[in-house]
Amino acid sequence: MERHVSSLLIGPGTNAGPNHSFITGPTKGGLGAQTAIDLAQGKPDKILLLGRTESKVTPVIEEIMSISPSTEVHFVPLDLASFKSIRNAAAIINNSVSRIGVLINNAGVMAVKDYTLTEDVLSTNLVRTTSGISF
Ligand SMILES: NC(=O)c1ccc[n+]([C@@H]2O[C@H](COP(=O)([O-])OP(=O)(O)OC[C@H]3O[C@@H](n4cnc5c(N)ncnc54)[C@H](OP(=O)(O)O)[C@@H]3O)[C@@H](O)[C@H]2O)c1
């Protein structure tokens, strides 16, 4: 996959404050994961990977650590189809950083075949594609 976020790379020593990046949907092999890996080239202070399936994100964490050992990288559980999960992720973020440098709302699904409802009784497709901006 070609590098596609080079304009977002902010190395240490800038005056932008702590360089903390957040990416939703960083499943290995997907656009979010590649974006996180590209961001790691800029040796950010911290990358938080927000996903619903930790096993799909662990290999991405390992790759980031090999690219930039100085970067703190964490998995934050987040299911955008659940407001409870979104609030939980927001609480974790509030407790771990004072500001967000880069936020990439990547998580989503395309062409959902069936109409289903979330635990909050909302359209699953609508929630997946919009609730990422809620925190
Ligand atoms: N690839 C394309 O051609 C294309 C074109 C237009 C738009 N997009 C959009 O670009 C984004 C990334 O696409 P991609 O091709 O990299 O797809 P992908 O590999 O399937 O990545 C989608 C990510 O969203 C996560 N996700 C789905 N539902 C979620 C939920 N309820 N809560 C939390 N995370 C959820 C998935 O998690 P799991 O792995 O755990 O399911 C996965 O990490 C998506 O939003 C997609 O709609 C892609």
The ligand as a MOL file (V3000), in Angstrom:
LIG
                    3D

  0  0  0     0  0            999 V3000
M  V30 BEGIN CTAB
M  V30 COUNTS 48 52 0 0 0
M  V30 BEGIN ATOM
M  V30 1 N -11.3790 0.1840 1.0000 0
M  V30 2 C -12.1400 0.9760 0.2180 0
M  V30 3 O -12.1300 0.8810 -1.0080 0
M  V30 4 C -13.0160 2.0220 0.8520 0
M  V30 5 C -13.7580 2.8780 0.0300 0
M  V30 6 C -14.5530 3.8720 0.6120 0
M  V30 7 C -14.6080 3.9920 1.9780 0
M  V30 8 N -13.8830 3.1320 2.7490 0 CHG=1
M  V30 9 C -13.9700 3.3070 4.1870 0
M  V30 10 O -12.6410 3.3980 4.7130 0
M  V30 11 C -12.6350 2.8130 6.0160 0
M  V30 12 C -11.5860 1.7080 6.0840 0
M  V30 13 O -11.8530 0.7690 5.0830 0
M  V30 14 P -11.0150 -0.5800 4.9350 0
M  V30 15 O -11.0910 -0.9710 3.5150 0
M  V30 16 O -9.6770 -0.4220 5.5820 0 CHG=-1
M  V30 17 O -11.9590 -1.5910 5.7250 0
M  V30 18 P -11.6680 -2.5880 6.9510 0
M  V30 19 O -10.3260 -3.1920 6.8490 0
M  V30 20 O -12.8600 -3.4840 6.9930 0
M  V30 21 O -11.6730 -1.6150 8.1960 0
M  V30 22 C -12.8660 -1.2070 8.7910 0
M  V30 23 C -12.5780 -1.0440 10.2580 0
M  V30 24 O -13.7680 -0.5600 10.8870 0
M  V30 25 C -13.9680 -1.3630 12.0410 0
M  V30 26 N -15.3640 -1.3750 12.4590 0
M  V30 27 C -16.4630 -1.7790 11.7730 0
M  V30 28 N -17.5440 -1.6650 12.5370 0
M  V30 29 C -17.1240 -1.2040 13.7470 0
M  V30 30 C -17.7680 -0.9050 14.9650 0
M  V30 31 N -19.0780 -1.0830 15.1380 0
M  V30 32 N -17.0140 -0.4520 15.9990 0
M  V30 33 C -15.6880 -0.2850 15.8590 0
M  V30 34 N -15.0080 -0.5540 14.7410 0
M  V30 35 C -15.7310 -1.0140 13.6870 0
M  V30 36 C -13.4980 -2.7500 11.6420 0
M  V30 37 O -13.2880 -3.5540 12.8000 0
M  V30 38 P -13.2800 -5.1660 12.7100 0
M  V30 39 O -12.0760 -5.5270 11.8890 0
M  V30 40 O -13.1780 -5.5780 14.1260 0
M  V30 41 O -14.5660 -5.5440 12.0250 0
M  V30 42 C -12.2020 -2.3630 10.9250 0
M  V30 43 O -11.1800 -2.1500 11.8530 0
M  V30 44 C -14.0450 2.2730 6.2770 0
M  V30 45 O -14.7610 3.2430 7.0150 0
M  V30 46 C -14.6160 2.1210 4.8960 0
M  V30 47 O -16.0220 2.2110 4.8950 0
M  V30 48 C -13.0940 2.1690 2.2220 0
M  V30 END ATOM
M  V30 BEGIN BOND
M  V30 1 1 1 2
M  V30 2 2 2 3
M  V30 3 1 2 4
M  V30 4 1 4 5
M  V30 5 2 4 48
M  V30 6 2 5 6
M  V30 7 1 6 7
M  V30 8 2 7 8
M  V30 9 1 8 9
M  V30 10 1 8 48
M  V30 11 1 9 10
M  V30 12 1 9 46
M  V30 13 1 10 11
M  V30 14 1 11 12
M  V30 15 1 11 44
M  V30 16 1 12 13
M  V30 17 1 13 14
M  V30 18 2 14 15
M  V30 19 1 14 16
M  V30 20 1 14 17
M  V30 21 1 17 18
M  V30 22 2 18 19
M  V30 23 1 18 20
M  V30 24 1 18 21
M  V30 25 1 21 22
M  V30 26 1 22 23
M  V30 27 1 23 24
M  V30 28 1 23 42
M  V30 29 1 24 25
M  V30 30 1 25 26
M  V30 31 1 25 36
M  V30 32 1 26 27
M  V30 33 1 26 35
M  V30 34 2 27 28
M  V30 35 1 28 29
M  V30 36 1 29 30
M  V30 37 2 29 35
M  V30 38 1 30 31
M  V30 39 2 30 32
M  V30 40 1 32 33
M  V30 41 2 33 34
M  V30 42 1 34 35
M  V30 43 1 36 37
M  V30 44 1 36 42
M  V30 45 1 37 38
M  V30 46 2 38 39
M  V30 47 1 38 40
M  V30 48 1 38 41
M  V30 49 1 42 43
M  V30 50 1 44 45
M  V30 51 1 44 46
M  V30 52 1 46 47
M  V30 END BOND
M  V30 END CTAB
M  END
